[in-house]
Amino acid sequence: MIDYERIPAHVAIIMDGNGRWAEKRKLPRVMGHNAGMKAMKEIVRHAGEIGVEYLTVYAFSTENWKRSEEEVSGIFNLLIKYVDSELKELCDSNVKVSILGDWSGLSDKVKEKLQMTLDSTKNNTGLKFNIALNYGSRDEMVRAAKSIAEDAALGKITADDVDEKLFSKRLYTGQQEIPDPDLVIRTSGEIRLSNFLLWQLAYAEMVFTDTLWPDYTPEEFEKSIEIFQSRDRRFGGRK
Ligand code: FPP
């Protein structure tokens, strides 16, 4: 049984397997993403209900541009559809949305929807729902290093000022005061991090499941949390 008193504060999810879910059904890949979006809606709702404070999902990586134009535009169209259909519910359920990643180069239409979502949820105090979009962990760290170098060149900081805290603050997560995840879940049987939150996941528990993302349900989400709760977290120390 899940212990509702010990829900992880921050859960990160690599929502993998949409393509295979569609291929198994002889459907176009974008239909898999559509089913994945529905699964995501359910998990967002459930995470808020059980008291997860931060939920971060990997929606589009800096490497995903290598996919076909059809698939890439399909994913962004889904994002627009998601905002159109869900923004009211997100507001009603007090969810605050943030974006991790460089979304400055996305289409005007996508940027407009994202800005609207951020603006209308910014004062919400419930679940913090972070969408990693055009996100890559190495890219994020290089940007942090650059901003530190710039400040050093301007004499605002010295090498001695650079520590883990300062570096963390310059990541997308740090800029938005999002703590490190306690638990990272990856679906579809792949056992890797794929350039997702490499710095922030230093001490996270990892849970992998063979379930393809569109088939991942709130029940299985609770199972993943149960596995998390059975782990012994020592953060490098001893008991
Ligand atoms: C990975 O599956 C999934 C993605 C690259 C996209 C994730 C997008 C969604 C869940 C829906 C859209 C939601 C938003 C907010 C845009 P994959 O395609 O790599 O699956 P495969 O490994 O089976 O090919």
Residues whose N, C-alpha, C, O or C-beta is under 5 A from the ligand:
A	BS01	FPP	M15 D16 G17 N18 G19 R20 W21 H33 G36 M37 Y58 A59 I75 L78 L79
